[in-house]
Amino acid sequence: MDTSAALFERAKKVLPGGVNSPVRAYRAVGLTPRFIAKADGAYIWDADGNRYIDYVCSWGPMILGHNHPLIREAVEKAVKDGLSFGASTEREVEIAELMINMVPNIEMVRMVNSGTEAVMSALRLARGATGRDKIIKFEGCYHGHSDAMLVKAGSSAVAEGGRPSSAGVPIDTAKDTLTAQYNNLDSVASLFAQYPGEIACVIVEPVAANMGVVGPNPGFLEGLRALCDKEGALLIFDEVITGFRLAKGGAQEYFGIKTDIVTFGKIIGGGMPVGAYCGSRALMEHIAPCGSVYQAGTLSGNPVAMAAGLTQLSYLNSHPEVYTDISAKADRLADGMRQAAAESGANVRINQVGSLVAPFFTPDSVESFTDATKSDLNKYAAYFEKMLASGIYLAPAQFEAMFLSSAHTDADLENTITAVKQVFSAL
């Protein structure tokens, strides 16, 4: 801890808040952040040499665990050929072909450099293709930090009424972002009724994983599809979290829902900085140089990131048992946490969808952002601190997910459940 603390003091002098992403500052849990030195398999080590069982997994993409040998080998080989060309490569064609083969309802892919950029570009495409300006998002869903999406955002972003959730975002920039309630179709229908013929798209996390983990109620996603079809709007699934994690074909395959545009993030780069937005040929050919919707990126399709992503997606495509494995592990972990809560009398609700898990410190069910905000944040902070001391690395904020990987072992799960039992009893 001494090294992490010293590094944090140095960092605060040269980085705003000592970090390059706000959640890393540990403010939500009132602690000094750990600085990570290395990772391998299901484990990470901090700068002081302490090892933790990792359930953050770089916020999701390490579905095969950290430093997977096949991915590492692919990156090392790619690096020998150069770090960046700013030009087309064969690998970006190969990974696009593979994604189209794996994911339902997409015919073309445009690579970008992050999930934020993918969403920003997808929204521009939706507006350009429909000729409409307004978009519908859901309270507590996080779609990156572009101006239009910082309205009632989830994750570590601050939600303030119907106004932008960040200083520096003009009200006029966000005025066309309309907010509905997750798992509430009536709230969506009322916005369509209020703004007939003006709404370009509905964007949703098919599993809301930036308010903890909140799955869709039966009929919710189907209802969104029907409303969009009725109103001539596009449906966008933000699968930066769920893509290639819930299933080979992401949430579209998992829930059996057809979407118009889907966005992906770092999982298609094996954890390296990358993103993509995808859709039908007719829709995607609105994008320059084919059409009038402009979007560009000097580093898009970076050859090293493409090598990592192509290797990871190829492995997932040829080893579908990964999904059965990580879902079973998540079942075991979630059931163990529920049993620990029941035995200790703790008011904890455990939500799980596939390999995503989240505890909420409330006795009530959690089906929306309003429900999620009822969780006792002080108890989560205490839970986080005690779990960290037990060698379990979790997200340093309530409104995030736990991620399981194929690298987590039975022993890891047992050690985690044992720690949870002790912590719940202490709380």
N, C-alpha and C positions, 0 to 999 in steps of 0.2 A: 504493500500500500504506500510505502514511503516514496517509491519511484513514481507511481501514478500521481501522487499528490504533488510532487515536485514538478512533474511534467505539466500538470494542470496549471500550476502557478506560472510557469513559463508561457504556456499557451494563452493564458488570459491577457498577456502583454502584447500578443501579436495576432490573435484570432478573436473576433467578437464573442464574448462569453466563454472564450477558451475552446471553442468547437467550430466545426464546419457544417454541422446540422444540429438544430436546437435540442432535439431529444437526447443527444449525447451528453448534454451538460448535467444530467441527473437531477435537475431542479425539481421535477415532479416527485422525487423520492428523497430529496434533501440530503444527498450524499455527494462525495467527491467521485467523479467518474473514473472507471478503470481504463487505463490505456492498454490496448491489446498488442502483444508482441508477435504472436503466431497462432495458427490454428491447424488442426489436423483431425479428420474424421468428425466425431461428435464433440470435440473439445476445443477450447481456446485457452490460451495462457496470457496472463497480464504481464505488465512490465516488471513486476516483482517475482514472476515465476509461478504464481498461483494458477492451478488448473481448474477449469470449470466445465461442467456438462452444459453445452450450449443449446438453448432453445430459441435463439434469435436467428441463427443461421444466415447472418448478413441480411436480415429482414426478408428471408424466404427463399432466395435462389439456390442455397446450398442443399438441394434436395437429396443429393448423393453424399452429403457430408463435405467438410472442408478438405481442400487440397487433394481431391480425388486423383489418383495416379494417371488415369487416362487423360483427364483434362489438363493436368499439369504437363504431361508429355506433349500434348497437342500445342499448348501455349509455348513451351520451350522450342519446339520445332518451328512454329510460326515466327517467333522473335528473331530467329536466325536469318529470316528472309527480310526483316525490316519491321519497324514499329507502326508506320503509317505511310500511306501513299497518297491519300486524297484523290483516289481514282478507283475505278471498278475492279473487282477481283472475282475469281471463280467461286471462292468460298461463300460470298454473299448470295450468289445464285443458288448454290447448293443448299444453304440453310433456308432460303425462301421456298425452294421446291419441297424441302422436308416439312416445313411448317404447313404448307398447303396440303400436303399429304396427311398430316396428323390432325389438323384442326378443321372441323366442319364449317362449311359456308364461307370459306375464304378462297379467293382466286388470285389475289395479288398482295404483295407485302411491300411496305416502305420502311426501311430501317432508319432509326434516329439514335439518339445518344442517351436517353433516359425515359423513364415512365412519364415524367412531367411533360417532356417534349412530345411524346407519343399522344398524350391526351390533348394537349394544346393543338396539335396538328389535326387530330381527328375531329375536334370541334370546328376547326376552320373548314375542313372538308365537308362536314355535315351542313354548315351554313352555306358554303359555296354551291353544294349540290342541290339544296332545297330552295335557295333564295330567301331563306328566313333567318332571323337574327336571334331569337330567344331560345334558351336551352333550359331543360329541367334537370336538376341534380337532387340529391337526397341529403337531408340534414345528417351530419356525422360521417358522411362518406368523404374520403380524401382522394383527390385526383391530381395530386401534385400542387406546385406552388405558382402556377400561372395565374395572372390577375383574375380571370373570369371564374376560376375554381376556388378562390379564397373567400367563399361565402358559406357560412355555416359548415366549415370544413371539419373533418375528424382529425385523427392522429394527434400530433402535438400542436396543431394549429388552433388558434383561439376563435371561438364562434361568438359573434356579437350580432344578435338580431338578424335583420335582413341586410345589414350593411357589410361591406368588405371586412374580412377578419384580419386584415393587416393594414397598418399605415402604409402610405405610398401607393395604394390602389384607388384610383379615382372612382367615385360613386358611379359616374356614367359608364365606366368600364364594366362594372358588375351589375348594372341595372337590368341587363337582359338575362341574368342568371336567376332563374326561379327555383325555389326550394320546396320540395315535397317531403313527406315523412316516409321513411323506409318501412316496408310491409304495410303500407296504407294506400291502396289503389284509389280510394275516394279523393285523397289529397292530390293525386296526379290528374284524375279526371276533372277536378274543379279548376286546375290551372289550364288545361286544354279548353275548358268552357269559357274561361275568363279571357283567353288570348287565342281565339279561333284563327287558324291559318297563319299564326305567327311563330309557332314553335318548331325549330329545326330538328331537335333531337331530345331524347331522354338518355342521360348517361348514369350508369349505376355500377357499383361494385356488386356482382351477383351474390357474393358473400361479403357482407360488410366487415372488413377485417381491420379497419382503422377506428373502430369504436369498441375495441376488444374483438370478439368474433360473434357476429349475429347473422344467422342464416336466413334465407328467404322462407316465409311461411308458404304452405301449399297454395298454389295458384297465383302468387304474387308476380313472379317473373313471366308466367303465361299471360297474366293480365296486362303487364306492361307491353308485351308483344302485341296483344290485341288492340290496346289503345293507340299505339304508334301506327299500326296498320290502318285503323279507322281514321286517324287524324292526318295521315300522310307525313308523319315524322319518322326519323331514323332512330333505331335502338342501338346504343353503344354499350358494350360490356367492357368495363375497365378491369382487365385481368392481369394487372401488374402483380397482384398477389395470387390469384387463383389459376392463372394460366400455366399449363404444364405441371401443376401441382395437384389439383383435384383429380385430373385424369389426363391422358395423352392429349385429348382434344379440349382440355380446359373445362370451364363451366358450361359451355354449350353442350359438350358431350355429357357431362355429369348430370345436368338438369334436363337435357333434351330440349333446349330452347335455341331457336335460330335468331341470331343477331345480325345487324347490318354492318357494323364496324366493331372490331375488337382491338384493344390495346394491350401490349405486353411490355415487360420491363426486363430487369437484370437477369431473370432466370434464362432468357434466351442468349445470354452471354456467359453462362456458367458462373455468374456473379460479377462479371466485369461490366463496366458502364455501357449499357446498350438499351434500346427500346425499339418498338415497332408498332405500326398501326396497319390494319389489314381489312380487306373487304372484297366485295365482288369486283370483277373486272370493270363493269360498267361504272361503278362508283369510284374506284381507284383511278380510273383514267381521267377524272376531273383534275388530278394533280399534275403540276408541271413536271416534265415538259409536254405531257400529253394535253393537259387542259389548263384552265385559268386559275386554279387554286395553287398558290405558290408556297413551296416549302423546300428548304435546302439544308445541307449540313456538311461542312468540310470533312468531318471525321466520321460521318455516318457509314456504317459497314466496315468499321475499323478491322483490319485483317487479323489482328491478334484476338480481339473480342469474338470475331466470327469463328475462329478456330476453336475457341473455348465453347461457344454456344453450339456449334455444329456437333462437337463431340458429346456434349451433355444430352442434347435432344436426340441424337442418334442412339445413345445408350438407352434413354427412356423409351424410345420407339421400339427397340428390340428387346426390352426387358419390362413388359407391362406388369410383371409381378411386383415391381417397385411400389406401385400404387396400392396393391393389396397389403403389402408389408407395412408401409408407413401408416395406412389407415388403421390397421390392426394395432399398431403401436400406439396411435393416438387414442383408440378405443380403450386400451389398457390403461394408459395414463389418465384419461378423463374419468374412467370408472374408479380408479384408485383415488383420485382427488375427491370425487363425490363421496366415496366411502369414508375418507378421512374427515370430510366436513360433517357427515352424519354422526360419526363416532365422537367427534369433539364438540358437537353442538354448534359449530360455527355457521353463521349465516353467509354461506358462500354458494353461488350459483356457477356451475361449470357448463359453458357452451362449447360445442364441438361440431365442426363440419369437416369431414375427411381428415386430413392431417393437420388441421388448424384447431387450436384449443385456447380457451381464455377463461380465467376465473373472474367473477364479479362479486364484490363483497356486499351483497344485498340478498334478502330472502326471496325476492320476487323474480319472476321470469324476465329475461332480457330479450326483447324483440324489436327494439328501436333505440335511437340515440337517447331519447328521453329516459327510457328504462336504464340505459347504460350509465347515464349521469347520476343515477341513484346509488351507484357503487360508492362505498366509503373509501375515499382516496387516501385517507390517513392509514387505514388498515392495509390498503395495497402497498403503501410505502413501507410499512412495518414488515409485511410479508416479503417484499422484495429484499429488504436489508437482511432478514434472517435467512432467506434462501441463498443469497449471495455468500453469506458467511458459511453456509453449508456446502458451498461449491457448485451451486446451480446458477447459471447465468440466464436471466430473464430480461425482457424489455423493461427499461427504467421508466415506465409510464403505464397507467391502467389501460388506456385505449389502444392497445396493440395486441398482437397475436403471439402465441407460442407456435413454433414450427418444428415438426418432426422430420427427421431425415433417415435414409436407409442406413446411416452409420450408427444411429443410436442402438445400443445393445439392450438385451433383457436386464443386464446388471445396471445399466444406466437408468432404466425405467424404475427398477426396484429402489435404487438409491434415491431417485427423485421422489417417489411416493413416500418413502420413509421420511425424507426431509419435510415433505408437505404435511404429513401426520404430526410431526413434532411442532411445526410452525403453527398449524391450525390450532393445536391444543394450547400453545403459548398465547395465541391471540384471543 
